[in-house]
Amino acid sequence: MKAPAIVLATCLFACSTSAFAESEGPSLSIGATGVKTYFDESWDFCVFDCGFQANLDDDTDAGFELFAKFQYSPLWTWKIGYMDQGEFSFKGGYSNESVTGTGDVSIAYAAWAPQWFVTENFSFTGGLGLGIQNIDLDVQGGEADIDDGTVLYSTLGAEYRLTEQFAMHAEAGYSLGDDIDVGWIGLGGSYFF
């Protein structure tokens, strides 16, 4: 429990006070990101009471993210969102290698999303938070729902403010889940109110 507090304190103290000076007051933005996802092959979850473990067959897909950000200052920005991380396919493992299927993964999350300004319009962004991961399986025509699990959500990226209302961003992220880990790269835009 001490490690997250130490990481948070280190990030805050490592940032210069000029980041606070860039603040124009509270703001709200909404955005969308198109993502290319990669499902980590080191995942290990049990289907049918651990009598069967799956091996990834197709581990990449495309998805999308919808989010809202509330920014009080560059370092005190909070983000909530939903990400459809796409679909993977798998083949059976252990004693039943003929079983195949697909899994659809999504997460809902809340994250601290600080911003470090390089210029007035360009900044580096980050994100660190927690969420709920949902995985729906389709196993040889049957369906299974894995219990929702927690996920650690993290991103690093850059944002360029085109106008007062519009910004473009690029990011790389990783969600570390109870059942499957997902990495992604994405490109999207935001609208500021």
KOLLUM-217156 format. One record per residue (C-alpha): residue number from 1; residue in three letters; x, z, y. Coordinates in pm, 1 decimal, always signed. Layout:
<sites>
+-----+------+----------+----------+----------+
!  nr ! rest !       xx !       zz !       yy !
+-----+------+----------+----------+----------+
! NUM !  ALA !        X !        Z !        Y !
...
+-----+------+----------+----------+----------+
</sites>
This chain:
<sites>
+-----+------+----------+----------+----------+
!  nr ! rest !       xx !       zz !       yy !
+-----+------+----------+----------+----------+
!   1 !  MET !     +0.0 !     +0.0 !     +0.0 !
!   2 !  LYS !   +293.5 !    +53.8 !   +236.3 !
!   3 !  ALA !   +426.6 !   -302.1 !   +196.0 !
!   4 !  PRO !   +140.2 !   -478.8 !   +386.2 !
!   5 !  ALA !   +170.7 !   -229.7 !   +674.1 !
!   6 !  ILE !   +547.3 !   -283.5 !   +692.9 !
!   7 !  VAL !   +506.0 !   -663.2 !   +689.9 !
!   8 !  LEU !   +241.7 !   -643.4 !   +964.2 !
!   9 !  ALA !   +455.3 !   -414.3 !  +1181.9 !
!  10 !  THR !   +761.8 !   -635.6 !  +1132.9 !
!  11 !  CYS !   +567.9 !   -946.2 !  +1236.0 !
!  12 !  LEU !   +433.1 !   -776.1 !  +1547.1 !
!  13 !  PHE !   +770.0 !   -637.6 !  +1659.4 !
!  14 !  ALA !   +954.9 !   -962.6 !  +1580.9 !
!  15 !  CYS !   +727.2 !  -1155.9 !  +1818.1 !
!  16 !  SER !   +830.8 !  -1164.8 !  +2180.6 !
!  17 !  THR !   +607.2 !  -1010.8 !  +2446.0 !
!  18 !  SER !   +576.3 !  -1356.1 !  +2604.1 !
!  19 !  ALA !   +322.7 !  -1436.3 !  +2333.5 !
!  20 !  PHE !    +90.0 !  -1182.1 !  +2493.3 !
!  21 !  ALA !   +145.8 !  -1338.2 !  +2837.1 !
!  22 !  GLU !     +3.0 !  -1672.2 !  +2715.4 !
!  23 !  SER !   -340.1 !  -1518.5 !  +2660.0 !
!  24 !  GLU !   -623.9 !  -1650.1 !  +2875.5 !
!  25 !  GLY !   -871.1 !  -1395.0 !  +2746.5 !
!  26 !  PRO !  -1101.3 !  -1398.8 !  +2445.2 !
!  27 !  SER !  -1198.5 !  -1736.6 !  +2300.0 !
!  28 !  LEU !  -1397.2 !  -1868.9 !  +2006.4 !
!  29 !  SER !  -1325.8 !  -2187.7 !  +1813.9 !
!  30 !  ILE !  -1462.7 !  -2362.1 !  +1508.2 !
!  31 !  GLY !  -1277.2 !  -2611.8 !  +1295.9 !
!  32 !  ALA !  -1245.1 !  -2816.2 !   +981.7 !
!  33 !  THR !   -946.3 !  -2911.8 !   +768.4 !
!  34 !  GLY !   -907.8 !  -3172.2 !   +495.9 !
!  35 !  VAL !   -676.3 !  -3040.0 !   +224.1 !
!  36 !  LYS !   -476.0 !  -3176.2 !    -69.6 !
!  37 !  THR !   -463.7 !  -2900.2 !   -329.6 !
!  38 !  TYR !   -231.6 !  -2815.5 !   -615.5 !
!  39 !  PHE !   -338.5 !  -2571.8 !   -887.6 !
!  40 !  ASP !    -52.7 !  -2355.2 !  -1010.5 !
!  41 !  GLU !    +17.6 !  -2401.0 !  -1380.5 !
!  42 !  SER !   +127.3 !  -2041.5 !  -1419.5 !
!  43 !  TRP !   -234.1 !  -1926.1 !  -1399.2 !
!  44 !  ASP !   -364.8 !  -1726.0 !  -1687.0 !
!  45 !  PHE !   -732.7 !  -1650.6 !  -1727.3 !
!  46 !  CYS !   -941.3 !  -1595.6 !  -2032.9 !
!  47 !  VAL !  -1244.1 !  -1800.9 !  -2126.0 !
!  48 !  PHE !  -1485.2 !  -1668.3 !  -2387.3 !
!  49 !  ASP !  -1346.0 !  -1313.7 !  -2407.9 !
!  50 !  CYS !   -978.2 !  -1413.3 !  -2424.7 !
!  51 !  GLY !  -1021.1 !  -1599.6 !  -2751.3 !
!  52 !  PHE !   -922.4 !  -1916.2 !  -2566.7 !
!  53 !  GLN !   -667.7 !  -1984.9 !  -2294.2 !
!  54 !  ALA !   -670.2 !  -2311.5 !  -2103.7 !
!  55 !  ASN !   -377.8 !  -2537.7 !  -2013.3 !
!  56 !  LEU !   -401.4 !  -2749.0 !  -1698.6 !
!  57 !  ASP !   -438.4 !  -3121.4 !  -1753.6 !
!  58 !  ASP !   -504.4 !  -3245.9 !  -1396.0 !
!  59 !  ASP !   -372.1 !  -3001.0 !  -1138.1 !
!  60 !  THR !   -425.5 !  -3178.9 !   -803.2 !
!  61 !  ASP !   -735.4 !  -3262.3 !   -601.0 !
!  62 !  ALA !   -871.5 !  -3283.1 !   -246.7 !
!  63 !  GLY !  -1095.3 !  -3035.2 !    -69.9 !
!  64 !  PHE !  -1200.0 !  -2908.8 !   +270.7 !
!  65 !  GLU !  -1201.8 !  -2595.0 !   +482.7 !
!  66 !  LEU !  -1452.2 !  -2482.5 !   +747.1 !
!  67 !  PHE !  -1357.2 !  -2189.3 !   +971.8 !
!  68 !  ALA !  -1422.8 !  -1994.4 !  +1290.0 !
!  69 !  LYS !  -1153.9 !  -1816.4 !  +1493.5 !
!  70 !  PHE !  -1189.2 !  -1538.6 !  +1746.8 !
!  71 !  GLN !   -879.9 !  -1507.1 !  +1965.7 !
!  72 !  TYR !   -830.9 !  -1205.8 !  +2187.8 !
!  73 !  SER !   -460.7 !  -1284.0 !  +2239.8 !
!  74 !  PRO !   -215.3 !  -1508.7 !  +2052.2 !
!  75 !  LEU !   -115.9 !  -1226.0 !  +1820.3 !
!  76 !  TRP !   -466.8 !  -1085.8 !  +1782.7 !
!  77 !  THR !   -653.4 !  -1380.4 !  +1638.9 !
!  78 !  TRP !   -894.2 !  -1346.8 !  +1347.4 !
!  79 !  LYS !  -1021.0 !  -1623.9 !  +1123.1 !
!  80 !  ILE !  -1309.9 !  -1637.5 !   +876.1 !
!  81 !  GLY !  -1377.9 !  -1938.1 !   +661.4 !
!  82 !  TYR !  -1479.1 !  -2115.1 !   +345.6 !
!  83 !  MET !  -1253.7 !  -2350.7 !   +148.4 !
!  84 !  ASP !  -1359.2 !  -2585.5 !   -129.9 !
!  85 !  GLN !  -1027.5 !  -2618.3 !   -312.1 !
!  86 !  GLY !  -1141.0 !  -2898.5 !   -540.5 !
!  87 !  GLU !  -1148.5 !  -2939.9 !   -915.4 !
!  88 !  PHE !   -895.4 !  -2914.4 !  -1195.7 !
!  89 !  SER !   -926.7 !  -3021.9 !  -1557.0 !
!  90 !  PHE !   -790.9 !  -2843.7 !  -1860.8 !
!  91 !  LYS !   -731.8 !  -2880.5 !  -2233.6 !
!  92 !  GLY !   -768.9 !  -2606.4 !  -2485.2 !
!  93 !  GLY !   -483.5 !  -2389.6 !  -2597.6 !
!  94 !  TYR !   -388.3 !  -2171.8 !  -2891.2 !
!  95 !  SER !   -611.2 !  -2238.3 !  -3193.5 !
!  96 !  ASN !   -866.8 !  -2469.0 !  -3028.4 !
!  97 !  GLU !   -678.3 !  -2753.0 !  -2862.2 !
!  98 !  SER !   -973.4 !  -2993.6 !  -2872.8 !
!  99 !  VAL !  -1175.0 !  -2806.7 !  -2606.4 !
! 100 !  THR !  -1163.8 !  -2974.2 !  -2263.8 !
! 101 !  GLY !  -1335.1 !  -2913.6 !  -1935.0 !
! 102 !  THR !  -1315.6 !  -2891.1 !  -1558.6 !
! 103 !  GLY !  -1314.1 !  -2607.7 !  -1310.3 !
! 104 !  ASP !  -1438.0 !  -2610.1 !   -950.6 !
! 105 !  VAL !  -1264.5 !  -2358.5 !   -719.8 !
! 106 !  SER !  -1371.3 !  -2224.8 !   -380.0 !
! 107 !  ILE !  -1285.5 !  -1922.8 !   -165.4 !
! 108 !  ALA !  -1446.1 !  -1735.7 !   +123.3 !
! 109 !  TYR !  -1193.7 !  -1538.4 !   +329.6 !
! 110 !  ALA !  -1114.3 !  -1332.9 !   +640.3 !
! 111 !  ALA !   -761.4 !  -1342.2 !   +782.2 !
! 112 !  TRP !   -536.4 !  -1234.4 !  +1065.9 !
! 113 !  ALA !   -421.8 !  -1564.6 !  +1222.0 !
! 114 !  PRO !   -150.3 !  -1513.0 !  +1487.9 !
! 115 !  GLN !    -18.4 !  -1790.0 !  +1708.6 !
! 116 !  TRP !   +329.5 !  -1833.0 !  +1861.3 !
! 117 !  PHE !   +342.9 !  -2066.7 !  +2162.0 !
! 118 !  VAL !   +639.0 !  -2304.0 !  +2199.6 !
! 119 !  THR !   +487.6 !  -2485.0 !  +2499.6 !
! 120 !  GLU !   +153.8 !  -2450.8 !  +2674.6 !
! 121 !  ASN !     -7.0 !  -2696.8 !  +2430.1 !
! 122 !  PHE !   +201.4 !  -2657.7 !  +2112.7 !
! 123 !  SER !   +214.0 !  -2349.4 !  +1891.3 !
! 124 !  PHE !   +303.5 !  -2235.0 !  +1543.6 !
! 125 !  THR !    +27.2 !  -2061.5 !  +1350.2 !
! 126 !  GLY !     +2.8 !  -1829.4 !  +1055.6 !
! 127 !  GLY !   -263.1 !  -1665.1 !   +847.5 !
! 128 !  LEU !   -274.1 !  -1365.6 !   +616.8 !
! 129 !  GLY !   -591.4 !  -1228.5 !   +466.2 !
! 130 !  LEU !   -813.9 !  -1154.9 !   +171.6 !
! 131 !  GLY !  -1102.2 !  -1341.4 !    +18.8 !
! 132 !  ILE !  -1329.0 !  -1393.6 !   -277.9 !
! 133 !  GLN !  -1249.0 !  -1673.6 !   -524.6 !
! 134 !  ASN !  -1525.8 !  -1846.8 !   -718.4 !
! 135 !  ILE !  -1452.2 !  -2064.2 !  -1023.8 !
! 136 !  ASP !  -1726.1 !  -2262.0 !  -1199.8 !
! 137 !  LEU !  -1627.9 !  -2410.7 !  -1535.6 !
! 138 !  ASP !  -1782.6 !  -2703.9 !  -1717.6 !
! 139 !  VAL !  -1663.7 !  -2679.2 !  -2079.3 !
! 140 !  GLN !  -1754.9 !  -2979.9 !  -2298.9 !
! 141 !  GLY !  -2099.2 !  -3010.8 !  -2145.1 !
! 142 !  GLY !  -2162.5 !  -2636.1 !  -2125.2 !
! 143 !  GLU !  -2119.2 !  -2426.3 !  -1812.8 !
! 144 !  ALA !  -1940.7 !  -2098.2 !  -1759.7 !
! 145 !  ASP !  -1897.2 !  -1888.4 !  -1447.5 !
! 146 !  ILE !  -1585.6 !  -1675.9 !  -1419.8 !
! 147 !  ASP !  -1644.8 !  -1348.8 !  -1237.6 !
! 148 !  ASP !  -1558.7 !  -1374.1 !   -869.7 !
! 149 !  GLY !  -1213.8 !  -1230.2 !   -803.4 !
! 150 !  THR !  -1007.6 !  -1135.5 !   -502.1 !
! 151 !  VAL !   -756.5 !  -1374.3 !   -351.5 !
! 152 !  LEU !   -466.7 !  -1333.0 !   -107.8 !
! 153 !  TYR !   -495.8 !  -1610.0 !   +154.5 !
! 154 !  SER !   -184.7 !  -1722.0 !   +346.4 !
! 155 !  THR !    -98.3 !  -2019.2 !   +570.3 !
! 156 !  LEU !   +176.8 !  -2149.1 !   +799.5 !
! 157 !  GLY !   +119.9 !  -2438.6 !  +1035.3 !
! 158 !  ALA !   +131.3 !  -2591.3 !  +1379.7 !
! 159 !  GLU !   -136.6 !  -2665.0 !  +1638.7 !
! 160 !  TYR !   -138.2 !  -2907.9 !  +1930.8 !
! 161 !  ARG !   -399.5 !  -2863.5 !  +2202.6 !
! 162 !  LEU !   -514.4 !  -3212.8 !  +2310.3 !
! 163 !  THR !   -756.6 !  -3089.7 !  +2578.7 !
! 164 !  GLU !   -910.9 !  -2756.3 !  +2676.5 !
! 165 !  GLN !  -1176.3 !  -2804.0 !  +2408.8 !
! 166 !  PHE !   -996.9 !  -2993.0 !  +2128.9 !
! 167 !  ALA !   -688.9 !  -2921.6 !  +1915.4 !
! 168 !  MET !   -530.5 !  -3078.7 !  +1607.6 !
! 169 !  HIS !   -353.8 !  -2872.9 !  +1341.7 !
! 170 !  ALA !   -146.7 !  -2917.2 !  +1027.0 !
! 171 !  GLU !    -86.9 !  -2640.5 !   +776.4 !
! 172 !  ALA !    +45.7 !  -2545.9 !   +437.9 !
! 173 !  GLY !   -116.4 !  -2261.6 !   +251.9 !
! 174 !  TYR !   -135.1 !  -2069.9 !    -71.7 !
! 175 !  SER !   -405.4 !  -1854.8 !   -226.5 !
! 176 !  LEU !   -289.6 !  -1609.1 !   -488.7 !
! 177 !  GLY !   -590.2 !  -1525.0 !   -705.7 !
! 178 !  ASP !   -679.7 !  -1310.9 !  -1003.0 !
! 179 !  ASP !   -750.7 !  -1618.4 !  -1215.2 !
! 180 !  ILE !   -578.5 !  -1920.1 !  -1057.8 !
! 181 !  ASP !   -332.9 !  -1981.1 !   -773.6 !
! 182 !  VAL !   -384.9 !  -2275.6 !   -538.1 !
! 183 !  GLY !   -142.8 !  -2431.0 !   -291.1 !
! 184 !  TRP !   -244.7 !  -2687.6 !    -28.4 !
! 185 !  ILE !   -142.8 !  -2895.4 !   +269.9 !
! 186 !  GLY !   -400.7 !  -2989.2 !   +528.1 !
! 187 !  LEU !   -477.0 !  -3167.2 !   +853.4 !
! 188 !  GLY !   -772.4 !  -3093.8 !  +1077.9 !
! 189 !  GLY !   -916.5 !  -3022.8 !  +1418.4 !
! 190 !  SER !  -1075.6 !  -2743.7 !  +1620.7 !
! 191 !  TYR !  -1329.4 !  -2718.6 !  +1902.0 !
! 192 !  PHE !  -1293.6 !  -2436.9 !  +2156.3 !
! 193 !  PHE !  -1593.9 !  -2288.0 !  +2335.2 !
+-----+------+----------+----------+----------+
</sites>
